[in-house]
Amino acid sequence: MANSIADPGHGHSPAAWTAVIVMLAGFAIGTLGFCLAEFGPVWVALIWIGVALIPIGPIVGWAMAKAGYGVNGPKYSPKAH
């Protein structure tokens, strides 16, 4: 059965992937800092670096989408599945 609704892309774009990778890096860095915080206050800084990266991810994704790297952008070429 064919789907009559056009495929919206589901975020398969450089902008979406970059946003997700930045947010995942933020969570990973924050988790590492949380696990190592018992070893001294220097590791607590990793928690705050991770917290700062999480909201930066969507901003980077939005900026890349505006620059043409989003699903419907002129610099995006869909890959065959």
N, CA, C and O of each residue as an XYZ file, in Angstrom:
324
protein
N       0.846     -1.178      0.000
C       0.000      0.000      0.000
C       0.885      1.233      0.000
O       1.756      1.372      0.859
N       0.678      2.104     -0.928
C       1.487      3.312     -1.057
C       0.995      4.382     -0.090
O      -0.198      4.493      0.192
N       1.944      5.161      0.406
C       1.624      6.248      1.314
C       1.392      7.506      0.495
O       2.282      7.930     -0.243
N       0.214      8.112      0.608
C      -0.105      9.293     -0.188
C       0.471     10.576      0.408
O       0.489     11.608     -0.263
N       0.934     10.531      1.640
C       1.505     11.707      2.279
C       2.995     11.760      1.933
O       3.702     10.760      2.049
N       3.453     12.911      1.516
C       4.859     13.076      1.146
C       5.755     12.843      2.359
O       5.408     13.205      3.483
N       6.891     12.245      2.116
C       7.854     11.962      3.189
C       8.473     13.272      3.658
O       9.117     13.957      2.863
N       8.297     13.642      4.935
C       8.836     14.914      5.420
C      10.341     14.885      5.648
O      10.926     15.932      5.926
N      10.986     13.737      5.542
C      12.431     13.666      5.715
C      12.848     13.124      7.062
O      13.949     12.589      7.191
N      12.005     13.245      8.067
C      12.279     12.705      9.395
C      13.614     13.162      9.969
O      14.223     12.443     10.761
N      14.067     14.325      9.587
C      15.276     14.876     10.169
C      16.567     14.310      9.619
O      17.625     14.477     10.226
N      16.495     13.643      8.478
C      17.709     13.095      7.888
C      18.426     14.191      7.107
O      18.440     14.186      5.876
N      19.019     15.129      7.839
C      19.726     16.233      7.212
C      20.960     16.553      8.043
O      21.015     16.220      9.227
N      21.940     17.189      7.440
C      23.119     17.581      8.218
C      22.773     18.478      9.408
O      23.409     18.382     10.457
N      21.777     19.343      9.254
C      21.385     20.223     10.358
C      20.838     19.418     11.534
O      21.209     19.659     12.682
N      19.962     18.471     11.247
C      19.370     17.672     12.321
C      20.412     16.784     12.992
O      20.452     16.682     14.218
N      21.247     16.149     12.194
C      22.271     15.272     12.776
C      23.254     16.061     13.629
O      23.656     15.596     14.696
N      23.642     17.234     13.178
C      24.570     18.054     13.958
C      23.946     18.472     15.281
O      24.610     18.440     16.318
N      22.679     18.862     15.256
C      21.993     19.253     16.493
C      21.963     18.089     17.474
O      22.238     18.267     18.660
N      21.632     16.910     16.987
C      21.553     15.735     17.865
C      22.934     15.371     18.412
O      23.058     15.036     19.591
N      23.957     15.430     17.588
C      25.312     15.087     18.044
C      25.795     16.062     19.113
O      26.408     15.644     20.095
N      25.528     17.351     18.938
C      25.938     18.339     19.942
C      25.212     18.084     21.265
O      25.821     18.151     22.332
N      23.898     17.787     21.192
C      23.153     17.518     22.427
C      23.616     16.223     23.086
O      23.722     16.163     24.311
N      23.892     15.188     22.299
C      24.410     13.941     22.873
C      25.767     14.151     23.524
O      26.048     13.577     24.576
N      26.607     14.968     22.907
C      27.900     15.274     23.509
C      27.696     16.006     24.838
O      28.409     15.742     25.806
N      26.734     16.914     24.887
C      26.435     17.606     26.141
C      26.004     16.648     27.230
O      26.470     16.747     28.365
N      25.111     15.712     26.898
C      24.676     14.732     27.888
C      25.837     13.835     28.326
O      25.976     13.530     29.510
N      26.662     13.417     27.376
C      27.794     12.537     27.715
C      28.805     13.251     28.609
O      29.279     12.680     29.591
N      29.134     14.496     28.274
C      30.091     15.258     29.078
C      29.516     15.531     30.462
O      30.223     15.405     31.462
N      28.237     15.903     30.531
C      27.604     16.140     31.830
C      27.547     14.884     32.683
O      27.757     14.947     33.895
N      27.267     13.749     32.065
C      27.232     12.481     32.796
C      28.614     12.109     33.300
O      28.757     11.647     34.432
N      29.626     12.303     32.478
C      30.997     12.027     32.912
C      31.368     12.917     34.098
O      31.946     12.450     35.079
N      31.031     14.194     33.996
C      31.310     15.104     35.108
C      30.564     14.709     36.371
O      31.106     14.808     37.472
N      29.323     14.262     36.220
C      28.540     13.837     37.374
C      29.172     12.623     38.046
O      29.214     12.535     39.273
N      29.663     11.688     37.231
C      30.282     10.480     37.783
C      31.633     10.774     38.444
O      32.016     10.101     39.401
N      32.343     11.765     37.938
C      33.675     12.074     38.470
C      33.677     13.210     39.484
O      34.736     13.562     40.003
N      32.518     13.791     39.778
C      32.445     14.941     40.685
C      32.934     14.605     42.089
O      33.379     15.496     42.812
N      32.860     13.355     42.482
C      33.320     12.983     43.825
C      34.833     13.092     43.973
O      35.347     13.061     45.091
N      35.555     13.219     42.855
C      37.007     13.304     42.910
C      37.523     14.731     43.001
O      38.735     14.940     43.057
N      36.659     15.691     43.016
C      37.100     17.072     43.192
C      36.248     18.061     42.430
O      35.479     17.684     41.546
N      36.389     19.333     42.776
C      35.546     20.365     42.155
C      35.881     20.626     40.694
O      35.068     21.210     39.978
N      37.046     20.211     40.237
C      37.409     20.432     38.837
C      36.443     19.674     37.922
O      36.091     20.167     36.850
N      36.018     18.494     38.335
C      35.136     17.667     37.519
C      33.718     18.234     37.468
O      32.967     17.937     36.539
N      33.350     19.041     38.449
C      32.018     19.651     38.449
C      31.869     20.583     37.239
O      30.763     20.777     36.734
N      32.970     21.150     36.786
C      32.931     22.021     35.608
C      32.425     21.261     34.386
O      31.781     21.851     33.519
N      32.705     19.967     34.302
C      32.210     19.175     33.175
C      30.684     19.115     33.166
O      30.065     19.096     32.103
N      30.091     19.084     34.335
C      28.628     19.078     34.404
C      28.082     20.345     33.758
O      27.149     20.292     32.957
N      28.667     21.480     34.112
C      28.171     22.747     33.583
C      28.497     22.924     32.107
O      27.737     23.572     31.387
N      29.594     22.372     31.646
C      29.893     22.397     30.207
C      28.838     21.590     29.462
O      28.333     22.018     28.424
N      28.511     20.413     30.004
C      27.466     19.593     29.394
C      26.120     20.293     29.385
O      25.399     20.251     28.389
N      25.780     20.942     30.500
C      24.511     21.672     30.592
C      24.485     22.812     29.569
O      23.435     23.095     28.991
N      25.606     23.455     29.344
C      25.666     24.556     28.376
C      25.540     24.053     26.935
O      24.984     24.750     26.087
N      26.051     22.853     26.652
C      26.004     22.339     25.287
C      24.602     21.899     24.862
O      24.266     21.974     23.680
N      23.795     21.449     25.797
C      22.485     20.905     25.435
C      21.603     21.936     24.725
O      21.044     21.602     23.680
N      21.444     23.157     25.221
C      20.617     24.111     24.463
C      21.329     24.680     23.232
O      20.679     25.267     22.367
N      22.629     24.521     23.139
C      23.353     24.992     21.954
C      23.035     24.111     20.751
O      23.046     24.591     19.618
N      22.752     22.821     20.981
C      22.447     21.894     19.890
C      21.307     22.351     18.997
O      21.491     22.435     17.783
N      20.132     22.651     19.551
C      19.041     23.125     18.688
C      19.345     24.449     17.990
O      18.889     24.681     16.870
N      20.108     25.310     18.642
C      20.473     26.584     18.019
C      21.353     26.339     16.806
O      21.161     26.959     15.760
N      22.325     25.432     16.940
C      23.206     25.091     15.815
C      22.382     24.450     14.691
O      22.571     24.777     13.520
N      21.476     23.546     15.047
C      20.633     22.909     14.036
C      19.767     23.913     13.302
O      19.627     23.844     12.081
N      19.183     24.852     14.044
C      18.360     25.892     13.425
C      19.194     26.760     12.488
O      18.763     27.077     11.379
N      20.400     27.147     12.940
C      21.270     27.989     12.114
C      21.687     27.253     10.843
O      21.733     27.848      9.765
N      21.990     25.963     10.967
C      22.362     25.193      9.776
C      21.180     25.028      8.825
O      21.358     25.055      7.607
N      19.975     24.857      9.369
C      18.789     24.754      8.521
C      18.556     26.064      7.774
O      18.215     26.057      6.591
N      18.740     27.187      8.466
C      18.602     28.491      7.813
C      19.679     28.707      6.751
O      19.456     29.428      5.778
N      20.856     28.079      6.936
C      21.946     28.202      5.968
C      21.762     27.264      4.777
O      22.567     27.277      3.846
N      20.688     26.440      4.803
C      20.399     25.591      3.662
C      20.705     24.123      3.850
O      20.589     23.352      2.898
N      21.094     23.709      5.046
C      21.441     22.317      5.290
C      20.309     21.527      5.928
O      20.527     20.407      6.390
N      19.104     22.086      5.963
C      17.941     21.380      6.487
C      17.345     20.462      5.428
O      17.872     20.362      4.320
N      16.250     19.793      5.767
C      15.633     18.818      4.865
C      15.231     19.450      3.536
O      15.439     18.837      2.488
N      14.673     20.633      3.545
C      14.234     21.280      2.307
C      15.208     22.344      1.814
O      14.872     23.125      0.924
N      16.403     22.382      2.380
C      17.372     23.408      2.002
C      18.048     23.126      0.684
O      18.109     21.976      0.248
N      18.559     24.162      0.041
C      19.203     23.987     -1.263
C      20.544     23.259     -1.204
O      21.008     22.744     -2.221
N      21.160     23.211     -0.052
C      22.456     22.539      0.076
C      22.329     21.091      0.521
O      23.335     20.404      0.697
N      21.094     20.622      0.707
C      20.843     19.269      1.153
C      20.466     18.400     -0.028
O      19.593     18.761     -0.816
N      21.120     17.254     -0.155
C      20.754     16.298     -1.196
C      20.357     14.991     -0.531
O      21.195     14.343      0.095
N      19.088     14.588     -0.656
C      18.630     13.363      0.009
C      19.336     12.137     -0.541
O      19.637     12.047     -1.731
N      19.588     11.205      0.348
C      20.244      9.957     -0.014
C      19.184      8.891     -0.250
O      18.140      8.897      0.401
N      19.444      7.988     -1.165
C      18.515      6.885     -1.404
C      18.595      5.893     -0.249
O      19.678      5.620      0.269
N      17.450      5.357      0.149
C      17.413      4.401      1.256
C      17.483      3.002      0.732
O      17.464      2.050      1.512
